[in-house]
Amino acid sequence: MSLRKGLARAGRTLDSPRKSLGKGVVQQLTLESPAGWLTGEESVGMSRDRAMKISTVNRCVEVLSNSMAVLPVYIMNERTKERLPDHRLGRVLWERANEAMTAFDYQRLMLCNELLRGNAYAWIYRDPRTGWPQELIPLPPDYVSIHVDDGGHVWYFFTHPTTGAVTMLRPEEILHYKAYSEDGIEGISVLRRASLTLSTARAAQQYENSTWMNGGQPSGILTTDSDLGDSIEVVQEDGTKVTVDPKDQLRKSWEAVHRGPGNAFRIAVLDLGLKYQPISMTNADAQFVESNEIRVADICRFFGVPLHLAYAGKQSYASNEQNGIEFVNYTLLAYETQWGQEDTYKLLLPSERAEQLRIKRNLKVFLKGDTAAQSAWYRTMREISALNADEIRGLEDMGTIPGGQEYYASWNYGPLSNWALLSVIRALGNAVGAELPKEGEANG
């Protein structure tokens, strides 16, 4: 089923199991609740398009969305710790979420929506016969609204983008990833929470652009002791007469020569006793560079992205390594936990959840960029018998080898149940003729 068909199916009003909204409204608009009158980005003061033109915002969104999209998804039995690579959900979780999107594209889009819109929605298209998920169709967040009825039940209303048909969807039909939330039902985007910081960054960006467009010259005033007079009539080439102000003519002639990056540092020739006096403080006086670094750090704090991942800051290599670890532990782990819990509850059957099946994402994929840390981790897991050679090779996308299924341990370690016996053996040093005590005698 194509993405377009999926949206059409989601927008179609059915009598069962979905319910039509009819003539009702999702949110009642009153003077006591004026927020409902505002839609789109006007209520937050910073549109997504304008925010993404700020380089730091663009980088933070890319880092977070790409980081989540590359995480391998797997299904595990928490009771046996066994992974289920042949589970039926594999076709939508790690193959293709829908006909139009790979699993990478789907997960990246979902996190972008969560960051920039506050909420990410995906309609779960299920097999009508078995109820198993067949496709995950991302829904435009601007066309989805949430309603809590008198019984405390949450319902999702989807307005079809083309037909305008409104459909009520049950919670189990929607995957809903929320950003920071004040009620636990609907998320608040980073753009809204950081609107003041982003507006300041946008204004600074426009100021910098204006500075360069004006040739890097500060604004100022032209003064003269002469009287330029009032408005005068000027005859144009076609014979018509227009009224012009001598001050406007002087301003336009000055800007024609000195405005723009191509006219920077041109020599000004002043007559009629004109004098140029700059009145704006320079970038150095305003500490523009320093303030720009502060704005970058502020934006990174809102997104939870280390400065070095935004190509900012002057940290050392050791500091960047620690910041990368903290990024995984304190930023990505939260998204992975939220997504895993939502996916597990909505995509797995109740019987599968009762068997303790869980949907997870492997954060250890980020060790691939650090070969030293990865090899140290493999070595440790191998020495404590947590992984065998074939399991390590599988993590590296390599095939099995003869004897790769064997688990090995250091001779310096042994089972705790035989600790007393092994202690005697170690003390005697395998002396010739020494009678080794039996395990029961040693324990006694």
N, C-alpha and C positions, 0 to 999 in steps of 0.2 A: 504494500500500500504506500503510495507516494505521500510526501509531506503535505502537498496541497489537498489530497484526498483526506488525509488525516485531519487537517484543520476543518475541512468541510464536514467531515463526520462529527467532529467535536462541536461544531457550531449548529448542527442540525438538532432541532427540538424534538425529542421523543417522549412518548407518554410513559414508557417504562424501559429501563429503570430510572432514566433521568426525568426531571420535571421542568416544564417551561416556567419561566419567571412571569410570563404574562404581562400585565400592565403595572406590576409592582416596581419598586425602585430598590436598589441595593442599599443606599445610604440616604436617610432622610435629611433634607437640607433645611436648616432652621437658622434663625438669627443667633441662637445660642451656640450653634455649631457651624460657624462660617467656613471652616476648612473644607467642607464638602463642596463649596462653590468653586473652589480653585482646583483645576486639573492640570496635568502635565507638569512642566518645569517651572511655571510661573510661581508656584507655591514654595519653591525651594531656592529660587534666585540664581541657580546655576544649572544650565542645561548640560546634558551628557556630551553633546558635540563640542560645546565650548570648554568643558572640563577636560575632555580628551585632547584638546589642543595645548594643554599645559603639559610639558614634557614629563614632569615628575608623575603626574596622574597617569599618563599613558604608560609609562614604564612600570609603575606599581600594578596597574591592572594586567599588563602583559605578564609580569613575573608571577603574580598569583594565579591567573587563569591557566597559563601554560604549565605551572608547577602542579596544579591539581589534575590537568588533563593527561600528564605523562604517568601518573600513578597507576600501576597495574591493579586491576580489580579482580578479586577472587572470592570464592565462596568457601567458607570453612565450617567444619563441624566442631564447635567449641568443646564438645565432650571428648572427642578423639583427637582433636587438632589435625584432622585430615582435610586436605584441600580437595575440592570436587571440580576438576577441570572439565568434566563432561556434563556439567549441569545444564539443563535446558535454558537457563537464563544467560548462558554464555553468548548466545547470538545477539543479545541486546546490550550486554554489559561490556564485553571486550571484543566484539566483532563490529556490528553496526547498530547504532541506536535506532535508526530508521533508514529508509531508503536513500535519503538525501545526505545523511551525516554519518561519519565514522564515530567511533566511541570517543576519540580525541576531540573532534569538532563539537560534539554534543556536550561533553564535560566543560570544555572551555567556554562555550556559549552560556551554559548554566551559571558558572561562577561570575562571568561578566555581568549577567543580569542581576545576580545577588549583590554584587558590589555597586553597580551603577544605578540599579533600580530598587534595591532593597529586598527584592523577592524574585525567586526563580521558580517557574512552574513548568511541569512537564505532564502532559496527559498520557496516561497509561492505556494504550490500546490493547485489549485482551482478546484472546481467542474466544468467540462466543460459545464454543462448545466446552472447552476445558477451563476457561478463566485464566489461562497462563498469559503473561505479558508477551506481546508480539513485537511492539514498537514503543519507543518513548518519543513523544512529539512535543518539543518545546513550545509553549504558548507565550505570545507576547505579553509581558507583565502589564502593559498599559490597558490590555483588554480583559484582564482578570480582576475581579473584586471579591472581597470576602464578606460574608454575612454570618452573624451568630444569632440563631433564633432564640425564642423565649425559653426553650429547653436547654440552652447552652451548647447546642450542636453547631458545628462549623460547616458552612456550605460555600462552595466556590461558584461564582457566576462568570461564565465566559461569553463575551460578546464577539461574534464572528466578525473579522475585519472587513469582509466584503458584503455579506448579506445583512449584518446588523442583528441577526437572530441571537437571542440570549438564552443560554442553557444553564441549568443548575446541575452541578457535578458534586458527587459525594466525595468526602475526603480520601477514601481509598482509591479513587480514580485519578488523583493528582499527587505528583511528587512536588513537595513545596520546601525549598531551601530558603531559610530566612537569614537576613543580616541581623545586626543588633536590633533587638525588639524591646519595647516597653510593656507589651502585654502578652508576649509569647505567641501571638496569633499572626501579626503582620510585621514585617521587617522594615527598618528605616535605612535608607541607602547612605553610603559614606558621603555622597555629594550633599545630602541634606544636612548631615551632622557637621560636615566640614565646610559649609557654605561660606562662612565668613573668611576662613583661611584661603579657600579657593578663589573667592572674589578678590581678595587682596593680591593673590598671585596673578590672577588674570589682569588686574589693573596694573601691576608692576610690569607684566609682559607687554601690555599696550603702551605703557610709558617708555619702555626700552625701545619698542618698535618705532614710536613717535620720535624718540631721540635720534635714531639712525635715519629715519626718513627726513628729518630736518638737518641732516648733514652733521650730526653731533654738535650742532651749535646751540647754546642755550637761548631761550627767548629773551627779548629785551625791548627797549624803546629807542626810537629815533627822536632826538630833540634838536630844535633850532631856535635861534633868537628871532628869526623872521616870521612874519605872519603869513601863513599859507592861504588865508582867505576862506571864504565860504564856497558853497557849491557854485559851479560854473557850467555853462552850456558848451558842449563840444559838438562840432559838425563832423559827422562820420563820412566815410567814403561814398556812401549812397545818397548823401545829401540830408539825411535825417539828423535831428538834433537830440542829444541826450544830456541829462544833467549828471554830472560826476562830482565827487568830492575829492579835492586835491590830496587829502590824507589817504583816501583809498587808493588813489593812483600811485602815491609814493610807496604805500605798503606793498602793492602788487608788484611794482618794479623792483623793490628790494627782494621779495620772495622769489621772483623769477630768476634772480642772479645767485642768491645764496641758499635757497631751500633745496633739500634733497641730498642724498649721499654723494652724488657726483659733483656737487658744488661745495663740498666741505673745504675749508681752509682757503677759499678764494680771497684775493685781496679786494677789500672794499674801497671804492673811490667815492668820497662824500663831497658834495658841493652845497651851496646855499647855507653854509654854516652848520650842516647837519653833524650830529654827534650820536654815536651808538653806545648805549649803556645796558649791559646785561643785568637782568633782575632776578633770574632763577639761580638757585644753588646748583652746583655741579654734582655729578655722580659721586665724586670723591667726598664732597661735603655731606652728602646724604648717606654715605656708606652703603651705596647701592649693592655692591658685591656681597658685603657681609649680610645685609638684610635678605638677599636672595638665597644665601646658604641657610638662613634661618627658616625661610619659607619652604625650602626643599625638605628640611628636617621635619617641619610641622606636618607636611603632607604625608611623608613616610610614616610618621607616628600614627596618623589616622588609619592607614592601610596595614600597619604592622609589618612593613618591609624594611630591612636594614639599609643603611645609607649606601653601602658598597654595591648592593644589587640595583640601586638607582643611579649608579655611576657617580656618586657624590661622596663627600667625606675624605678624610686623609688617614684612615686607620691602617694599622700594620697588617701583615699577612696573618699573624696569629690572631689578631682581633677580628679580622674578617671571617676566619675559620670558626671562631666561637660564635660570632653573630649569625653565621649560616646554620649552625646547630640550633641556636635559639629560634631562628626563623622556622625551622621544621617543628620544634617542640612546642612553641608558643603561638604560632600562627597557622601553619598547615595542619597540625594535629587536630586543632579545633574544627576546621572544615571537614577533615576526614572523619572525625567522630560524628559530626552532625549528619553528613551525607550517608554514612554507613548505617546509622540508626534509622533514618528515613527510608532508605532503600530496603533495609531488612524488613521493616514493618509493612511496607506497601507492596513490595515485589514478591516476597516469599509467601507461600501458603501458610495458614495457621498451623497445619500439621508439621511443616518443615521448621517453623520457628519453635514448635514444641520439642523437636529433635535437636534444638540448639544450633541450627544452621544460621550463619551470619554472613552478611556481605561486607567485605573489608577492602581497604586499599593499602598497598605495600609502600610505606614511607622509606624503606631501606633502599629504594631505587636511587636516592640521592647520594648513596655511597659510591655509585659508579663513577662519579666525577673525581673522587679522591681514592686513587688506587692504593695508597699506603694504608688508609683507614680500612678500606675494604679487605685488603689482604690480611691485615691484623685481625679483623673480625672473623674471617673465614678460618684462620689458623686457630683462634681461640675456640670457636665452635667445633672444630675438628678435634682438638685436643681433649675437650670435655665430653666427647661422644654425642654432641647435640646434632651434628650433621655428618654424613658420610661423603665420600668422594663424589658419588653420582649426584647427590643432592646439591653439592656445591657447584658441580659442573652444570647442573640444570639451571641454577641461578645465573650462570654465565652463558646460557643458550648453547650449551655443548652437550654432546651425546654421552651415553654411558660407556664405561670401560670394564674389563674383566676384574672382578673383585671389588668393584666400586660400591657394592652394597654393604660391605663390612664396616663395622664401627670399631674404632681403635681408641685406646686410652693409654695414658702414660703409665710406665711401670711404677712410678712413684705414688700412684693412687690405686685404691682398691675399694671393694664394696664395704660399706659401713658395718654390715652384719659380720664380716670377717675381720674387723679391725684388730681384735685381740690376738687372733692367730697370726695375722700378718705382722703385728708388732713383735711377737716372739721370734718369728722367722728373721725379721730384720735385725733383732738384737743378737741372735745367735750367729748371724752371718753365714747360715748354711754350713755350720761346722761339720766336719766329717765325723760320722759316728754319732752325732747328736740326735737324740730321739725327739722329734717335733711333737709338741702336744696337739691333741685333737681339739677340734673347734669347741666341743662341749666342755672339755677340761679347761681350755683357755678362758672360756666365758665364765667358768665357775671360779 
